[in-house]
Amino acid sequence: MDWKLFASTFAAIFLAEMGDKTQIATLSLAGSSSSRWVVFAASALALVSTSAVAVLLGEVVSRHVPPVWVKRAAGLVFVVLGVIYLVGAKEEPGARSGEPPSARDQS
């Protein structure tokens, strides 16, 4: 087994998943459920399933597209999403006022 690949993949996915909408949904379901182990098992199975789909699609793509182009495309997608999020943050109501959110909410 390639332990370096295992560790880097675990770290990347673990950090990417911290605080995302899936984790927040799982937290909410566990908090409103009497069976937290069922929520844990279902959310773990869902994450494993989506990861399996990604691995299978990655395998199919890697047969037809050189890895350097996959990395470039992924990088481009992240840059585009970053720009979209930055532009969207500037367009939020009151974002340019300089006031903290709590001050805007009270006025």
C-alpha positions in Angstrom: 0.0 0.0 0.0 1.2 3.5 -0.8 0.9 5.1 2.7 2.1 8.5 1.5 -0.8 8.6 -1.0 -3.2 7.3 1.6 -2.1 10.0 4.1 -2.3 12.9 1.6 -5.7 11.8 0.3 -7.1 11.4 3.9 -5.7 14.8 4.9 -7.0 16.6 1.8 -10.5 15.1 2.0 -10.7 15.4 5.8 -9.8 19.1 5.7 -12.1 19.8 2.7 -15.1 18.2 4.4 -14.7 20.0 7.7 -17.6 22.4 8.1 -19.1 21.8 4.7 -22.8 21.6 4.1 -22.7 17.8 4.3 -21.2 17.9 7.8 -23.7 20.5 8.9 -26.6 18.4 7.6 -25.2 15.4 9.4 -24.9 17.4 12.6 -28.5 18.6 12.3 -29.8 15.1 11.6 -27.9 13.6 14.5 -29.1 16.4 16.8 -32.7 15.8 15.9 -32.6 12.0 16.0 -32.8 9.4 18.7 -30.5 7.1 16.8 -27.2 8.8 16.2 -25.5 5.5 15.1 -28.0 5.2 12.2 -27.2 8.8 11.1 -23.5 8.0 11.4 -23.8 4.8 9.3 -25.9 6.4 6.7 -23.7 9.5 6.3 -20.6 7.3 6.2 -22.1 5.1 3.5 -23.2 8.2 1.5 -19.6 9.6 1.7 -18.1 6.3 0.7 -20.6 6.0 -2.2 -19.8 9.4 -3.6 -16.1 8.8 -3.2 -16.6 5.5 -5.1 -18.3 7.4 -7.9 -15.5 9.9 -8.0 -12.8 7.2 -8.1 -14.6 5.3 -10.9 -15.1 8.5 -13.0 -11.5 9.5 -12.3 -10.4 6.1 -13.7 -12.5 6.6 -16.8 -11.3 10.1 -17.4 -7.6 9.1 -16.8 -7.9 6.5 -19.7 -8.8 9.3 -22.2 -7.2 12.4 -20.8 -3.5 12.8 -19.8 -3.1 13.6 -16.0 -1.5 16.9 -16.6 -4.7 18.1 -18.3 -6.9 16.8 -15.5 -4.7 18.8 -13.0 -4.9 21.9 -15.2 -8.7 21.6 -15.5 -9.1 21.1 -11.8 -7.0 24.1 -11.1 -9.0 26.2 -13.5 -12.2 25.1 -11.9 -11.0 26.1 -8.5 -9.8 29.5 -9.8 -13.1 30.2 -11.5 -15.1 29.2 -8.4 -12.9 31.4 -6.3 -13.5 34.4 -8.5 -17.2 33.7 -8.6 -17.3 33.5 -4.7 -15.2 36.7 -4.4 -17.4 38.6 -6.8 -20.5 37.2 -5.1 -19.2 38.3 -1.7 -18.8 41.9 -3.0 -22.4 41.9 -4.2 -24.0 40.9 -0.9 -26.2 43.6 0.7 -24.2 45.8 3.1 -20.9 44.1 2.2 -19.4 47.4 1.1 -20.8 49.5 4.0 -17.8 48.6 6.3 -20.1 47.8 9.1 -19.9 44.5 10.9 -22.9 42.2 10.2 -24.4 42.8 13.7 -24.5 46.5 13.2 -26.2 46.1 9.8 -28.8 43.8 11.3 -29.9 46.2 14.0 -30.4 49.2 11.7 
